[in-house]
Amino acid sequence: MRKPRDFDAELKSLEDKAKTVKARKVRQLGELVIATGADALDIDTLAGGLLDLVDAGSAARREGWKKRGAGFFRGRTDGAAPSAGGDQ
């Protein structure tokens, strides 16, 4: 006969892992805000900018932002991609 599984212990373990992942995500988002200099903005401006980004309907605009973000993570600061507020 097989040993019975302790579902409560497994569930607790998964909940602990989920909490760890969520905490890491929040920490990384905070680090990103600081690294981009967005921590200098007031909270209303930052939230408004993020909401505008989420609501942006233009795929071309989003692609421009994506390229600029990728350049940021690669260490490029040549401004090759258009600014977040510019239309393409």
C-alpha positions as CSV (number, residue, x, y, z in Angstrom):
1,M,0.0,0.0,0.0
2,R,1.2,3.5,-0.9
3,K,2.0,6.1,1.7
4,P,-0.9,8.6,1.9
5,R,-0.1,12.1,0.6
6,D,-0.2,15.0,3.0
7,F,-2.2,17.4,0.9
8,D,-2.2,20.1,3.6
9,A,1.6,20.2,3.7
10,E,1.8,20.3,-0.1
11,L,-0.7,23.1,-0.2
12,K,1.1,25.1,2.4
13,S,4.4,24.6,0.6
14,L,2.8,25.9,-2.7
15,E,1.3,28.9,-0.9
16,D,4.7,29.7,0.6
17,K,6.3,29.5,-2.9
18,A,3.6,31.8,-4.3
19,K,4.2,34.4,-1.6
20,T,7.9,34.3,-2.3
21,V,7.3,34.8,-6.1
22,K,4.9,37.7,-5.5
23,A,7.4,39.3,-3.1
24,R,10.2,39.0,-5.6
25,K,7.9,40.5,-8.3
26,V,7.1,43.5,-6.2
27,R,10.8,44.0,-5.3
28,Q,11.8,43.8,-8.9
29,L,9.1,46.3,-9.9
30,G,10.4,48.7,-7.3
31,E,14.0,48.3,-8.5
32,L,12.8,49.0,-12.0
33,V,11.1,52.2,-10.9
34,I,14.2,53.3,-9.2
35,A,16.5,52.3,-12.1
36,T,14.5,54.3,-14.6
37,G,14.4,57.4,-12.4
38,A,10.6,57.2,-12.2
39,D,10.9,57.3,-8.4
40,A,11.3,61.1,-8.8
41,L,7.8,61.4,-10.2
42,D,4.8,61.9,-7.9
43,I,2.6,58.9,-7.5
44,D,-0.3,60.4,-9.5
45,T,1.9,61.1,-12.5
46,L,3.5,57.7,-12.4
47,A,0.1,56.0,-12.1
48,G,-1.3,58.1,-14.9
49,G,1.6,57.2,-17.2
50,L,1.2,53.5,-16.5
51,L,-2.5,53.7,-17.1
52,D,-1.9,55.4,-20.4
53,L,0.5,52.7,-21.4
54,V,-2.0,50.0,-20.5
55,D,-4.7,51.8,-22.5
56,A,-2.6,52.5,-25.5
57,G,-4.4,51.0,-28.5
58,S,-1.7,51.5,-31.1
59,A,0.4,48.4,-31.7
60,A,3.1,50.5,-33.3
61,R,3.3,52.7,-30.1
62,R,3.6,49.7,-27.9
63,E,6.3,48.2,-30.2
64,G,8.3,51.5,-29.9
65,W,8.1,51.3,-26.1
66,K,9.1,47.7,-26.2
67,K,12.2,48.5,-28.3
68,R,13.1,51.4,-26.0
69,G,12.7,49.2,-22.9
70,A,14.8,46.4,-24.4
71,G,17.5,49.0,-25.2
72,F,17.4,50.2,-21.6
73,F,18.0,46.7,-20.3
74,R,20.9,46.3,-22.8
75,G,22.5,49.5,-21.5
76,R,21.9,51.5,-24.6
77,T,21.1,55.1,-24.0
78,D,21.4,56.4,-27.6
79,G,17.7,57.2,-27.8
80,A,17.2,55.1,-31.0
81,A,13.7,54.3,-30.1
82,P,11.0,57.0,-29.9
83,S,9.9,58.4,-26.6
84,A,7.0,56.9,-24.7
85,G,4.8,59.9,-25.4
86,G,5.4,60.2,-29.1
87,D,3.2,58.8,-31.8
88,Q,4.7,56.9,-34.7
